[in-house]
Amino acid sequence: GAGVSQSPRYKVAKRGQDVALRCDPISGHVSLFWYQQALGQGPEFLTYFQNEAQLDKSGLPSDRFFAERPEGSVSTLKIQRTQQEDSAVYLCASSNRASGTEAFFGQGTRLTVV
Amino acid sequence: RKEVEQDPGPFNVPEGATVAFNCTYSNSASQSFFWYRQDCRKEPKLLMSVYSSGNEDGRFTAQLNRASQYISLLIRDSKLSDSATYLCVVNPKEYGNKLVFGAGTILRVKS
């Protein structure tokens, strides 16, 4: 596809359920980022991959959050035992520069934990 | 104190008005600066990069003041379609490649 693709677009999870969010970056993009955006806030950094290597996971809020990009293209963000405070839009972005600037965002996955 | 701070607004302006947003950042080692635009329930999109010498793209002018650690965006001749949230974004060198976003400034242009 032409842009960053995320699925599902919407996810409703019961508290305690595990969820997996998928990101398909723009083909050939080296850098991939995950961000969390709460209502009325700017995106908050979660983690960053350069190819398959996870170079920075300092923004992951707890050990319930896990991200992977095993083949350097598609990435999955997994949240275990979801809690209400996990409700947010999860944005994936990719960049074709190792410097990670000029990131292109997907439309996001809106997660609601009930 | 947040790393990137913006006035949340909203800024309500008539069509044709000139409007300016400022943003301050706390990390003096920051090396790259951007303005992103985000429409309601959409993803952020790059509006423009911000260079030390200042740069202009049509009706949009961005400026950087490293000494005072602030970034500005000026929009001239506002259009209805400019209504959106404008996100100030900084790439702090010591944080590697991640982008740090402000909370955004809401602009509403009215006819």
Contacts between the chains, C-beta under 8 A, distances in Angstrom:
chain1	res1	chain2	res2	distance
A	31	B	97	6.1
A	33	B	97	8.0
A	33	B	98	6.7
A	33	B	99	7.4
A	35	B	101	7.7
A	40	B	8	7.9
A	40	B	103	7.3
A	41	B	103	5.3
A	41	B	104	7.8
A	42	B	4	7.7
A	42	B	87	5.4
A	42	B	101	3.5
A	42	B	102	5.3
A	42	B	103	4.6
A	42	B	104	5.3
A	43	B	44	6.6
A	43	B	87	7.8
A	43	B	101	4.9
A	44	B	101	7.4
A	45	B	98	4.5
A	45	B	99	7.1
A	45	B	100	6.7
A	48	B	96	6.9
A	48	B	97	5.8
A	48	B	98	5.5
A	50	B	97	7.5
A	55	B	96	6.4
A	55	B	97	7.5
A	56	B	95	7.6
A	56	B	96	5.5
A	56	B	97	7.5
A	56	B	98	6.1
A	59	B	98	7.5
A	91	B	43	6.2
A	91	B	44	7.5
A	95	B	97	7.9
A	98	B	97	7.6
A	99	B	32	8.0
A	99	B	97	6.1
A	100	B	91	7.4
A	100	B	96	7.5
A	100	B	97	2.9
A	100	B	98	7.0
A	100	B	99	7.4
A	101	B	32	5.5
A	101	B	34	7.6
A	101	B	49	7.8
A	101	B	91	6.1
A	101	B	97	7.7
A	101	B	99	7.6
A	102	B	34	7.8
A	102	B	46	5.8
A	102	B	49	7.5
A	103	B	46	7.5
A	103	B	99	6.2
A	104	B	46	7.8
A	105	B	43	3.8
A	105	B	44	5.3
A	105	B	45	7.0
A	106	B	43	6.2
A	107	B	42	7.0
A	107	B	43	5.2
A	108	B	43	5.9
